[in-house]
């Protein structure tokens, strides 16, 4: 088998997805496994991971190891390194910069390394750490910008960095959970960034685009402009909140509420001709029950409106509306709710489409779905690491990730 192998791992609040992919000229998925959380009186997995945060390390670690192992069996090969997502409202971005007097000398890799390390010395909360960064631009002699200043002669240079930070405790719990398996973490990446890598194209990122990844427990927001990330955040709301609302209002079990949401529900606020239409179901007691479809859709509509309302407030407060010229892309499992595109477009008053992974290859019939966006994006991220294209910020990207890239390449050489 040709190509390099790596895991793309998506740890969510209702499921764990593991993909095994070959890397190289293009990504091809050769194995997959998913574990959907069980919710019953004897085994409630929903307490294991909540709002993107691992709450029970040992049990989560067991499920993660199981999913990775099954994916490897599915691929009938050995993969030893993992690109994994990170979710939760502790994930965010901050800007930093550094300045260097050059005296008309050319910019060297050593100077770039020094400037990046200097920019990373910015003060962040003591309970946070930098997990990633993106060099957005260099200002040369205070009058022109470039993304690669290597060998340019100048009097002064300023490096502008976008730092991605996350809470130390959630990171520690994630690392401990994955340590239950025999696999190494190659990189931990914010969920929204991974999903964006899978569903957004270069033109959308250049023109300006907002990605909204609505998972079960979190909604991740990433805004791009001129090809760079301008905003990164996460809110502790998602599809599981919709499910709980349905269960509460319609007095059904959580599992039945989830089925009603995806099978019969819609988030559109439309006046249906058949407003008295009923849904016949068998409840947890084994009895036939008729439920109002209008009531179901009203419940879904209100909660989705609340979630998107928080996103809209963040976009407004951060003055980001004017830069999303190509519109909004919604992905994640909750994007599968009927009417999401139409309702979101009306709500935001900008073009909206549902994002599915831009992938052609084996298992495309399975993974070309919004719920696989983060896992597929993890493989794309790994491919960029392997080819040193990470964030298109070379040569400085090799500073922090050089050792990671070497580890991945060494693993691949031994396969």
GUBANU-53608 format. One record per residue (C-alpha): residue in three letters; x, y, z; residue number from 1. Coordinates in steps of 0.5 Angstrom, whole numbers. Layout:
BEGIN
(r ALA; (X; Y; Z); NUM)
...
//
This chain:
BEGIN
(r UNK; (0; 0; 0); 1)
(r UNK; (3; 7; -2); 2)
(r UNK; (2; 13; 2); 3)
(r UNK; (3; 15; 9); 4)
(r UNK; (-2; 13; 15); 5)
(r UNK; (-5; 17; 20); 6)
(r UNK; (-11; 18; 25); 7)
(r UNK; (-16; 23; 24); 8)
(r UNK; (-20; 23; 31); 9)
(r UNK; (-26; 27; 32); 10)
(r UNK; (-28; 27; 40); 11)
(r UNK; (-35; 30; 40); 12)
(r UNK; (-40; 31; 46); 13)
(r UNK; (-45; 25; 43); 14)
(r UNK; (-40; 21; 39); 15)
(r UNK; (-33; 19; 37); 16)
(r UNK; (-30; 18; 30); 17)
(r UNK; (-24; 16; 28); 18)
(r UNK; (-21; 16; 21); 19)
(r UNK; (-15; 12; 18); 20)
(r UNK; (-12; 16; 12); 21)
(r UNK; (-6; 16; 7); 22)
(r UNK; (-3; 22; 6); 23)
(r UNK; (1; 25; 0); 24)
(r UNK; (-1; 28; -7); 25)
(r UNK; (-8; 27; -4); 26)
(r UNK; (-12; 24; 2); 27)
(r UNK; (-15; 18; 2); 28)
(r UNK; (-19; 14; 7); 29)
(r UNK; (-18; 7; 8); 30)
(r UNK; (-21; 6; 15); 31)
(r UNK; (-26; 9; 19); 32)
(r UNK; (-30; 7; 26); 33)
(r UNK; (-35; 11; 30); 34)
(r UNK; (-38; 10; 37); 35)
(r UNK; (-44; 14; 38); 36)
(r UNK; (-46; 15; 46); 37)
(r UNK; (-51; 10; 49); 38)
(r UNK; (-56; 13; 54); 39)
(r UNK; (-60; 9; 58); 40)
(r UNK; (-61; 8; 66); 41)
(r UNK; (-55; 3; 66); 42)
(r UNK; (-50; 7; 62); 43)
(r UNK; (-50; 14; 60); 44)
(r UNK; (-44; 16; 56); 45)
(r UNK; (-47; 23; 55); 46)
(r UNK; (-44; 25; 62); 47)
(r UNK; (-37; 22; 60); 48)
(r UNK; (-36; 29; 55); 49)
(r UNK; (-40; 35; 56); 50)
(r UNK; (-40; 41; 52); 51)
(r UNK; (-33; 39; 49); 52)
(r UNK; (-30; 38; 55); 53)
(r UNK; (-28; 31; 58); 54)
(r UNK; (-31; 30; 65); 55)
(r UNK; (-29; 22; 66); 56)
(r UNK; (-22; 21; 63); 57)
(r UNK; (-22; 14; 64); 58)
(r UNK; (-28; 12; 61); 59)
(r UNK; (-27; 17; 55); 60)
(r UNK; (-20; 14; 54); 61)
(r UNK; (-23; 7; 54); 62)
(r UNK; (-28; 9; 48); 63)
(r UNK; (-23; 13; 45); 64)
(r UNK; (-18; 7; 45); 65)
(r UNK; (-23; 2; 42); 66)
(r UNK; (-25; 7; 37); 67)
(r UNK; (-18; 8; 34); 68)
(r UNK; (-17; 0; 35); 69)
(r UNK; (-23; -1; 31); 70)
(r UNK; (-21; 4; 25); 71)
(r UNK; (-14; 1; 25); 72)
(r UNK; (-18; -6; 24); 73)
(r UNK; (-22; -3; 19); 74)
(r UNK; (-16; -1; 15); 75)
(r UNK; (-12; -7; 16); 76)
(r UNK; (-6; -3; 17); 77)
(r UNK; (-2; 0; 23); 78)
(r UNK; (-2; 8; 24); 79)
(r UNK; (1; 10; 30); 80)
(r UNK; (0; 18; 30); 81)
(r UNK; (-6; 22; 31); 82)
(r UNK; (-9; 29; 29); 83)
(r UNK; (-15; 30; 34); 84)
(r UNK; (-20; 36; 35); 85)
(r UNK; (-21; 40; 41); 86)
(r UNK; (-27; 43; 43); 87)
(r UNK; (-30; 48; 48); 88)
(r UNK; (-31; 55; 50); 89)
(r UNK; (-24; 55; 53); 90)
(r UNK; (-21; 55; 46); 91)
(r UNK; (-20; 62; 43); 92)
(r UNK; (-15; 67; 39); 93)
(r UNK; (-11; 73; 41); 94)
(r UNK; (-7; 77; 37); 95)
(r UNK; (1; 79; 38); 96)
(r UNK; (6; 82; 34); 97)
(r UNK; (14; 83; 34); 98)
(r UNK; (18; 89; 32); 99)
(r UNK; (26; 88; 29); 100)
(r UNK; (30; 93; 27); 101)
(r UNK; (34; 91; 21); 102)
(r UNK; (39; 96; 18); 103)
(r UNK; (38; 95; 11); 104)
(r UNK; (40; 87; 12); 105)
(r UNK; (36; 82; 9); 106)
(r UNK; (31; 78; 13); 107)
(r UNK; (34; 71; 15); 108)
(r UNK; (30; 65; 18); 109)
(r UNK; (34; 66; 24); 110)
(r UNK; (31; 73; 25); 111)
(r UNK; (24; 70; 23); 112)
(r UNK; (25; 65; 29); 113)
(r UNK; (27; 70; 34); 114)
(r UNK; (21; 75; 32); 115)
(r UNK; (16; 69; 32); 116)
(r UNK; (18; 67; 39); 117)
(r UNK; (18; 74; 41); 118)
(r UNK; (11; 75; 39); 119)
(r UNK; (9; 68; 43); 120)
(r UNK; (12; 72; 50); 121)
(r UNK; (5; 76; 50); 122)
(r UNK; (2; 75; 57); 123)
(r UNK; (-4; 70; 57); 124)
(r UNK; (-8; 68; 63); 125)
(r UNK; (-4; 63; 67); 126)
(r UNK; (-9; 57; 66); 127)
(r UNK; (-8; 58; 58); 128)
(r UNK; (-3; 55; 54); 129)
(r UNK; (-2; 57; 46); 130)
(r UNK; (-3; 51; 42); 131)
(r UNK; (-2; 54; 35); 132)
(r UNK; (-1; 60; 31); 133)
(r UNK; (-2; 63; 25); 134)
(r UNK; (3; 68; 22); 135)
(r UNK; (-2; 73; 18); 136)
(r UNK; (3; 78; 15); 137)
(r UNK; (10; 82; 16); 138)
(r UNK; (10; 89; 15); 139)
(r UNK; (16; 92; 12); 140)
(r UNK; (19; 99; 13); 141)
(r UNK; (12; 101; 15); 142)
(r UNK; (9; 101; 8); 143)
(r UNK; (8; 94; 5); 144)
(r UNK; (6; 88; 7); 145)
(r UNK; (8; 81; 5); 146)
(r UNK; (7; 73; 8); 147)
(r UNK; (14; 71; 6); 148)
(r UNK; (20; 76; 8); 149)
(r UNK; (25; 71; 7); 150)
(r UNK; (32; 75; 4); 151)
(r UNK; (28; 82; 3); 152)
(r UNK; (33; 87; 5); 153)
(r UNK; (29; 93; 10); 154)
(r UNK; (30; 98; 15); 155)
(r UNK; (25; 95; 20); 156)
(r UNK; (20; 89; 20); 157)
(r UNK; (14; 87; 24); 158)
(r UNK; (11; 80; 25); 159)
(r UNK; (3; 80; 26); 160)
(r UNK; (1; 73; 29); 161)
(r UNK; (-5; 70; 31); 162)
(r UNK; (-5; 66; 37); 163)
(r UNK; (-10; 60; 38); 164)
(r UNK; (-10; 59; 46); 165)
(r UNK; (-14; 54; 50); 166)
(r UNK; (-15; 52; 57); 167)
(r UNK; (-9; 48; 61); 168)
(r UNK; (-14; 43; 64); 169)
(r UNK; (-18; 41; 58); 170)
(r UNK; (-12; 40; 55); 171)
(r UNK; (-9; 36; 60); 172)
(r UNK; (-15; 31; 61); 173)
(r UNK; (-15; 30; 53); 174)
(r UNK; (-8; 28; 53); 175)
(r UNK; (-9; 23; 59); 176)
(r UNK; (-15; 20; 56); 177)
(r UNK; (-12; 19; 49); 178)
(r UNK; (-6; 16; 53); 179)
(r UNK; (-10; 10; 55); 180)
(r UNK; (-9; 8; 47); 181)
(r UNK; (-2; 6; 45); 182)
(r UNK; (-2; 12; 40); 183)
(r UNK; (1; 18; 40); 184)
(r UNK; (-2; 25; 39); 185)
(r UNK; (2; 29; 33); 186)
(r UNK; (-3; 35; 34); 187)
(r UNK; (-9; 38; 38); 188)
(r UNK; (-13; 43; 33); 189)
(r UNK; (-19; 47; 35); 190)
(r UNK; (-25; 43; 32); 191)
(r UNK; (-27; 49; 28); 192)
(r UNK; (-21; 50; 24); 193)
(r UNK; (-21; 42; 22); 194)
(r UNK; (-28; 43; 20); 195)
(r UNK; (-26; 49; 16); 196)
(r UNK; (-20; 45; 12); 197)
(r UNK; (-25; 40; 10); 198)
(r UNK; (-31; 44; 8); 199)
(r UNK; (-29; 51; 6); 200)
(r UNK; (-25; 52; -1); 201)
(r UNK; (-19; 57; -2); 202)
(r UNK; (-24; 63; -5); 203)
(r UNK; (-29; 63; 1); 204)
(r UNK; (-23; 64; 5); 205)
(r UNK; (-20; 69; 1); 206)
(r UNK; (-26; 73; 0); 207)
(r UNK; (-29; 73; 7); 208)
(r UNK; (-33; 67; 10); 209)
(r UNK; (-36; 65; 17); 210)
(r UNK; (-36; 57; 19); 211)
(r UNK; (-41; 55; 24); 212)
(r UNK; (-40; 48; 26); 213)
(r UNK; (-46; 46; 30); 214)
(r UNK; (-44; 40; 34); 215)
(r UNK; (-48; 36; 40); 216)
(r UNK; (-45; 40; 45); 217)
(r UNK; (-41; 46; 42); 218)
(r UNK; (-42; 51; 37); 219)
(r UNK; (-35; 53; 34); 220)
(r UNK; (-34; 59; 30); 221)
(r UNK; (-29; 61; 25); 222)
(r UNK; (-28; 67; 21); 223)
(r UNK; (-23; 68; 15); 224)
(r UNK; (-21; 74; 11); 225)
(r UNK; (-16; 74; 6); 226)
(r UNK; (-14; 67; 7); 227)
(r UNK; (-13; 68; 14); 228)
(r UNK; (-17; 66; 21); 229)
(r UNK; (-19; 73; 24); 230)
(r UNK; (-24; 70; 29); 231)
(r UNK; (-24; 64; 33); 232)
(r UNK; (-29; 62; 39); 233)
(r UNK; (-34; 57; 41); 234)
(r UNK; (-40; 57; 45); 235)
(r UNK; (-43; 51; 50); 236)
(r UNK; (-49; 50; 46); 237)
(r UNK; (-51; 45; 40); 238)
(r UNK; (-55; 40; 38); 239)
(r UNK; (-56; 36; 45); 240)
(r UNK; (-59; 43; 47); 241)
(r UNK; (-65; 42; 42); 242)
(r UNK; (-66; 34; 44); 243)
(r UNK; (-66; 36; 51); 244)
(r UNK; (-72; 41; 49); 245)
(r UNK; (-76; 36; 45); 246)
(r UNK; (-75; 31; 51); 247)
(r UNK; (-78; 36; 56); 248)
(r UNK; (-83; 40; 52); 249)
(r UNK; (-86; 33; 49); 250)
(r UNK; (-85; 29; 55); 251)
(r UNK; (-81; 23; 51); 252)
(r UNK; (-74; 20; 53); 253)
(r UNK; (-68; 23; 50); 254)
(r UNK; (-67; 18; 45); 255)
(r UNK; (-74; 19; 42); 256)
(r UNK; (-73; 26; 42); 257)
(r UNK; (-66; 25; 38); 258)
(r UNK; (-70; 21; 33); 259)
(r UNK; (-76; 26; 32); 260)
(r UNK; (-71; 32; 31); 261)
(r UNK; (-67; 28; 25); 262)
(r UNK; (-73; 24; 22); 263)
(r UNK; (-79; 29; 23); 264)
(r UNK; (-76; 36; 25); 265)
(r UNK; (-75; 42; 22); 266)
(r UNK; (-72; 49; 24); 267)
(r UNK; (-76; 53; 19); 268)
(r UNK; (-81; 58; 22); 269)
(r UNK; (-86; 56; 16); 270)
(r UNK; (-94; 56; 17); 271)
(r UNK; (-95; 49; 15); 272)
(r UNK; (-101; 47; 11); 273)
(r UNK; (-102; 41; 15); 274)
(r UNK; (-101; 45; 22); 275)
(r UNK; (-105; 40; 25); 276)
(r UNK; (-101; 34; 23); 277)
(r UNK; (-99; 29; 28); 278)
(r UNK; (-93; 24; 29); 279)
(r UNK; (-95; 17; 31); 280)
(r UNK; (-89; 14; 35); 281)
(r UNK; (-89; 8; 40); 282)
(r UNK; (-86; 11; 47); 283)
(r UNK; (-82; 8; 52); 284)
(r UNK; (-88; 5; 55); 285)
(r UNK; (-89; 1; 49); 286)
(r UNK; (-96; 5; 47); 287)
(r UNK; (-98; 9; 41); 288)
(r UNK; (-98; 16; 42); 289)
(r UNK; (-99; 22; 37); 290)
(r UNK; (-95; 28; 38); 291)
(r UNK; (-96; 35; 34); 292)
(r UNK; (-91; 36; 29); 293)
(r UNK; (-92; 44; 29); 294)
(r UNK; (-90; 43; 37); 295)
(r UNK; (-84; 39; 35); 296)
(r UNK; (-82; 44; 30); 297)
(r UNK; (-83; 50; 34); 298)
(r UNK; (-79; 47; 40); 299)
(r UNK; (-73; 46; 35); 300)
(r UNK; (-74; 53; 31); 301)
(r UNK; (-73; 57; 38); 302)
(r UNK; (-67; 53; 40); 303)
(r UNK; (-64; 54; 34); 304)
(r UNK; (-65; 61; 34); 305)
(r UNK; (-62; 62; 40); 306)
(r UNK; (-56; 58; 38); 307)
(r UNK; (-55; 62; 32); 308)
(r UNK; (-57; 69; 36); 309)
(r UNK; (-51; 68; 40); 310)
(r UNK; (-47; 67; 34); 311)
(r UNK; (-50; 73; 31); 312)
(r UNK; (-48; 77; 37); 313)
(r UNK; (-41; 75; 37); 314)
(r UNK; (-40; 77; 29); 315)
(r UNK; (-44; 84; 31); 316)
(r UNK; (-39; 85; 37); 317)
(r UNK; (-33; 84; 33); 318)
(r UNK; (-35; 88; 27); 319)
(r UNK; (-34; 82; 23); 320)
(r UNK; (-41; 82; 19); 321)
(r UNK; (-37; 87; 14); 322)
(r UNK; (-32; 82; 12); 323)
(r UNK; (-36; 75; 11); 324)
(r UNK; (-37; 77; 3); 325)
(r UNK; (-38; 70; 1); 326)
(r UNK; (-43; 68; 7); 327)
(r UNK; (-44; 63; 12); 328)
(r UNK; (-42; 56; 12); 329)
(r UNK; (-46; 51; 17); 330)
(r UNK; (-43; 44; 18); 331)
(r UNK; (-43; 39; 24); 332)
(r UNK; (-48; 34; 26); 333)
(r UNK; (-54; 39; 27); 334)
(r UNK; (-53; 42; 20); 335)
(r UNK; (-57; 36; 18); 336)
(r UNK; (-64; 38; 21); 337)
(r UNK; (-69; 40; 16); 338)
(r UNK; (-69; 47; 14); 339)
(r UNK; (-63; 49; 17); 340)
(r UNK; (-60; 53; 11); 341)
(r UNK; (-66; 57; 9); 342)
(r UNK; (-68; 59; 16); 343)
(r UNK; (-60; 61; 17); 344)
(r UNK; (-60; 65; 11); 345)
(r UNK; (-66; 69; 13); 346)
(r UNK; (-64; 70; 20); 347)
(r UNK; (-57; 72; 18); 348)
(r UNK; (-59; 76; 12); 349)
(r UNK; (-53; 73; 8); 350)
(r UNK; (-52; 67; 3); 351)
(r UNK; (-52; 61; 7); 352)
(r UNK; (-50; 54; 5); 353)
(r UNK; (-49; 47; 9); 354)
(r UNK; (-42; 45; 9); 355)
(r UNK; (-40; 38; 7); 356)
(r UNK; (-33; 35; 6); 357)
(r UNK; (-29; 37; 0); 358)
(r UNK; (-27; 29; -1); 359)
(r UNK; (-27; 24; -7); 360)
(r UNK; (-24; 18; -5); 361)
(r UNK; (-26; 11; -1); 362)
(r UNK; (-31; 12; 4); 363)
(r UNK; (-34; 18; 0); 364)
(r UNK; (-41; 16; 1); 365)
(r UNK; (-40; 16; 8); 366)
(r UNK; (-36; 22; 10); 367)
(r UNK; (-39; 27; 5); 368)
(r UNK; (-43; 29; 11); 369)
(r UNK; (-43; 35; 16); 370)
(r UNK; (-42; 30; 22); 371)
(r UNK; (-35; 28; 19); 372)
(r UNK; (-33; 35; 18); 373)
(r UNK; (-28; 35; 23); 374)
(r UNK; (-25; 28; 23); 375)
(r UNK; (-24; 29; 15); 376)
(r UNK; (-21; 36; 16); 377)
(r UNK; (-16; 33; 21); 378)
(r UNK; (-13; 28; 15); 379)
(r UNK; (-12; 35; 11); 380)
(r UNK; (-9; 38; 17); 381)
(r UNK; (-4; 32; 17); 382)
(r UNK; (-3; 33; 10); 383)
(r UNK; (-1; 40; 10); 384)
(r UNK; (4; 38; 16); 385)
(r UNK; (7; 33; 12); 386)
(r UNK; (8; 38; 6); 387)
(r UNK; (10; 44; 11); 388)
(r UNK; (4; 48; 8); 389)
(r UNK; (1; 49; 15); 390)
(r UNK; (-3; 55; 15); 391)
(r UNK; (2; 57; 9); 392)
(r UNK; (6; 61; 14); 393)
(r UNK; (13; 58; 12); 394)
(r UNK; (19; 58; 14); 395)
(r UNK; (16; 60; 21); 396)
(r UNK; (11; 55; 21); 397)
(r UNK; (17; 50; 22); 398)
(r UNK; (19; 53; 29); 399)
(r UNK; (14; 50; 33); 400)
(r UNK; (12; 45; 29); 401)
(r UNK; (19; 42; 26); 402)
(r UNK; (19; 37; 31); 403)
(r UNK; (12; 35; 30); 404)
(r UNK; (13; 34; 22); 405)
(r UNK; (20; 30; 24); 406)
(r UNK; (16; 26; 28); 407)
(r UNK; (11; 24; 23); 408)
(r UNK; (16; 23; 18); 409)
(r UNK; (20; 19; 22); 410)
(r UNK; (13; 15; 24); 411)
(r UNK; (12; 14; 16); 412)
(r UNK; (19; 12; 14); 413)
(r UNK; (18; 6; 19); 414)
(r UNK; (12; 4; 16); 415)
//
